Amino acid sequence: MVDFNLSRNQQITKFKDHLIVDGFYEFPDRVRDAAFSKGFEYRSEAVSYPGAEGYVDAHDWLEIHGRVSQGLIHRHLQSGGEPPSAFTQHKKNFHQGKFRIATALDEIYRPDGVHQDFQRWTGVVYLTLPQHCAGGFELYSHSHTGALDANDPRYIEFLENMLAAVPVEMHDYVVHEHMRDKSNWTLIDEIPLAYNRFIIAMAHCFHATGVCFGSNIQSARLSQHFEFYDC
């Protein structure tokens, strides 16, 4: 297996409930090359991200996950208790360390919108080369209620009223389309995309993947993903 070392010169910045780590990998080009080594596939089921994804078993990504969980999340974001875990029965098919790629064409046909994740913490390493970087990790409030997350009583009441006259079998579709329609959402912050930047986002809030770009895989939005679950 190839060894992908974490940098000893990371620059760590706290941003609200999130953490920004610049200079995450010591040799990010090696990780980028690994991402392209096995190709990407589009998933057929409904997804909450644009583009395609792929997994490369050239490294034990769980080792990276553990170091982030204990050395970054537990130290800087979550005081007390046990560090978050890599495993959960609800997300057992998620491959820690998998890659996602999205081009400008994926921006046109993207299936995703604003959403809130099941896991408490989401980790994203941006691996797009500096000259192509655009957009970032977007944070939203609900335009109709001002809610910042799906547990806000105002948002719950709004959904209940919106779905009151809708057949039960249509509820998921109606909610999904509401989430996808950006006119229902107000952008309140954005963490810019930057090469070899790792963001650890508190995922229990409304957020979205920023703009997709690039005419080919070399210039596209390339990222690596980790999820961190409460024990």
N, C-alpha and C positions, 0 to 999 in steps of 0.2 A: 504494500500500500504506500502511496505517496504521503509524505508528511507535510501537512499544511499548518505551519506554526502561526500562532497569534503574535502580533507585534508587541514588543516591550515598551514601545513609545506611543501608546494609544493616548489620544486626547479625549477626555470624557467630559461631556457637558450635560447638565440636568436641564430639561425643558419641560416645565409643568410636571405632568405625571410620567414623562417619557425620558429616555436616556439616549444620547447621541454619542457614538464612539467613532471618532475618525482615526484612520490608520489601523483598522481592525486586524487584517492579516499582515504578516511580515512580507509575504510575497504574493500579493493578490493576483498577479498575472498567472501564477500557477493554478490558482482556483478557477480563474476565468477559462484557462485552457482546458481544465478538467470538465467544466460545464459543457463545453462544446464537443467533448470526446465521444459521447454516446447518442446525441440527438435528442429531440423534443417531440412530444406528442400532445395533441389536443384531446381533452377528455370529453366524452359524449354527454355525461350528466350535467346538471345545473351546477355552475361554479360561481364563486364570489371574486374572481380575478380574471383579467384579460389575458389572452395569449395561450401559450403551450407550456408544458412543464416536463422535466426530466430528472432522473435520479442517477447519480454516479457513485458506485461503491468503491471508489479509489481511496477512501479514507473512512475512519470510524467517526462519523459526524456526531455520534452520541458523546464522544469525548469533548468535542467543541461545545456541545449543548451543556454538559456538566460544568465546564469551566465558566461558561456564561452565567449559568444558574447560580453557582456558588460565589463567583468572583465579581459579578456585576449586579445582577438582580438582587441577590440577597444582601449585598453590601450597600448598594446605592438606592434601591427602590423599595425593598420589602424588608423592614426590620422585624426581627423576632420570628419564631416558628421555623419550620423546615424550608430549605430551598425548594423552588418549584420543580416538578418532575417532568420527564420526557414522555411518560406513558399515561394513558387513560383508556378505559374500555370504550369510551364514547368516540375516540378518535384513533383507534388502533391501526387504521390504514394510512395514517399520515407518516410519510418518510421524513424524519428530521434531516435537514441539510439539502433538501431537494431544490432544484433550480427552476426558475420561470423566466420566459422570454416573451416579449410583446413588441411588435413593430407598429408603424403608423397604420398599416392595414387592419391590425387588430383593434385600433382605436375606433375605426368605423363600425366594426361588427361586435364590439365588446358586450358580453352578457351581464356584466356586473354593474353595481352601483354603490351607493352608500350602504354600509352594513356595520354590524357589531359582531365580534367573534365570540365563540364559546369559551376559548381559553383566556386567562387573565392577561398573559403577556404574549406578544408577537414579536419575533426577531426577524429583521430583514437586512441582509448585506447587499449593498448596491455594487454591481460589478460592471456597469457601463463605463466605457472610457471617458475621461474628462471632457474631451471635445464634443461628445454627443449628449452629455447629461442635460436633462430638462425635467421639469415637474418635481414631484416628490411624494411624500406621505401626507395626505390631506385630512384635516379634521373638520367636522361639520356640526352644526346645530340644526334642529328641525325647524324649518321656517314658520310652520303653522303654530307651534307651541313653544319654541325656544329650548326644547329638550336637548340634552347632550348625550343621552343614552336611552336604551329601550326600556329601562326600568323606571323612568320618570313617570309619575302618575299622570301628568299632562299628556304624555305621548300615548300611554295605555288607554286613557279615555278617548283620545282622538281616534285610535285604531278601532276601538269598540264602536264608536259612532259611525266610522267609515264603513265598517263591515256589517253593520246592523241589517242592512237591506240586501246584502250579498249572499248568495247560496254558499253553504259551508264548503262545498267542493271547490269553490272559486277563491277562497280566502288566501291561500298561499300565492296564487297568481296575482291577485290584487295588491297584496302587500309587496310582492317582489317588484311589480311595476311602479309602485309608489316610491320604493327605494331607488329605482333606476332613474326616475325623473328628477333631474337636478334642479328643477324649478321648486321642488319641495324642500330644498336644502340650502343652507347658507354656509359658505366656506368661512371658517373663523381662524384657521391657522394652517400652515404648511411647513413640513420639515423638508428642506430641499434635498434632492438626490445628489450625491457626490460619490466619486469613485472610492471604493474601499471604505465607505461609511456604513457602519452598523447601527441601526436604530432599534431600540427595545421599546416598543409602544405598549402602553396600557390599553389593551384591546377591548375593554368593556366600555367603549364610547363609539359614537358614530364616526366612521372614517372611510376612506376610499383610496384606491390606488390612483396616483396622478396620471397625467397624460402619457400615452404610449407613442413611441417615435421610432424612427429609423427605417431605412429602405431594405436592410438585410440584417442578418443576425449579428454582424460585427458592429453595427451602429444602433442596434435595438436596445430597448430597456431590458437589462439582464439583472436578475436578483436571486439571492439564495435565502431560503426560509426555514425558520425554526419556530416551534410552538412550546410554550411553557405552561404547565397545568398545576393548579393547586393540588397538593397531596390530599 
